[in-house]
Amino acid sequence: MAGLSTYWEPIRGKEKTTTVFYTTLINKMKVLVATEKPFAKVAVDGIREVIEKAGYELVLLEKYTEKKQLLDAVAQADAMIIRSDIVDAEVLDAAKNLKIVVRAGAGYDNIDLEAATAHKVVAMNTPGQNSNAVAELALGLMVYGVRNLYNGTSGTELKGKKLGIHAFGNVGRNVARIAKGFGMDIYAYDAYCPDEAMIKEGVTPVHSANELYKTCDVVSLHIPATAETKNSINYALLSQMPKGAMLVNTARKEVINEPELIQLMEERADFRYMADIMPAADAEMREKFAGRYFATPKKMGAQTAEANINAGIAAANQIVDFIANGNTRFQVNK
């Protein structure tokens, strides 16, 4: 949308100075919020405040039902905020003016990073904004699991159990913080995190995934879905876990080797799997493993009012900082 900008300029003559006012037509930067699953109103209000204070125009596309609606909306956008919405090569082809896309959340596998780079579009995430929400859900799933899905039978307690945190990033750190309150012994494996950082948080570092799974009664997954990690949580790894073990997945579905997980659970009636990502084999697993398997109908780790607001406003601030100052701190493509 065009806007009017008024400014003045002094014209100095021989005898006097005259102030002449000019009115010019300027184009505002357009920031598109494209969310098939919308932000809460309070989050949208916060995003709008940040964007409009910077002098940009906010455009909302909420609850869209066809990709064409997204393609039409992004055509004039200079920047875009998304949640779980897919930004692929087709979307980027349609976005002739797009300079930056921010995924409001930690994961960003819904953005085609190679295509973004090819289109000279900066892709960012908002790490840390959803971390506490995901961590609280992970602990909630653990309680639900050890209490046999609240089916009325006698369960066990988390206190004194060994918790393994697979990837010690923002979420992993929050899981450790909360788990301390349950009296759990906490271990972590992260090839990219120095031992000192874990020890500082009261966590015992281990130096391989095998060691983590062999040691811990409960493992909480926080690894991203990459070429290296996809299908990496498999029979060989899980079979090393102690009797009564539980795997909690609030990360990504793709990291689980589902056929091998099913094989393990068929062989081990003591093994439990709690997930925030419904497996492709959900129906089969519900039938076979009643009382020791649960998956949320939709991924809901970040679905709290607080996380919703935090991630949305962080995305808006990152866009403004990038456009105004060129800050690429949270860029995830090259």
Secondary structure, DSSP 8 states (H G I E B T S, - for coil): -EEEEEEEEEEE-SS-EEEEEEEEEEE--EEEEEESS---HHHHHHHHHHHHHTT-EEEEEES--SHHHHHHHHTT-SEEEESS--B-HHHHHH-TT--EEEESSS--TTB-HHHHHHTT-EEEE-TTSSHHHHHHHHHHHHHHHHTGGGSSS----STT-EEEEES-SHHHHHHHHHHHHTT-EEEEE-TTS-HHHHHHTT-EE-SSHHHHHHH-SEEEE-----TTTTT-B-HHHHTTS-TT-EEEE-S-GGGB-HHHHHHHHHH-TT-EEEESS--TTHHHHHHHSTTSEEE-SS--TT-SHHHHHHHHHHHHHHHHHHHHH---TTB---
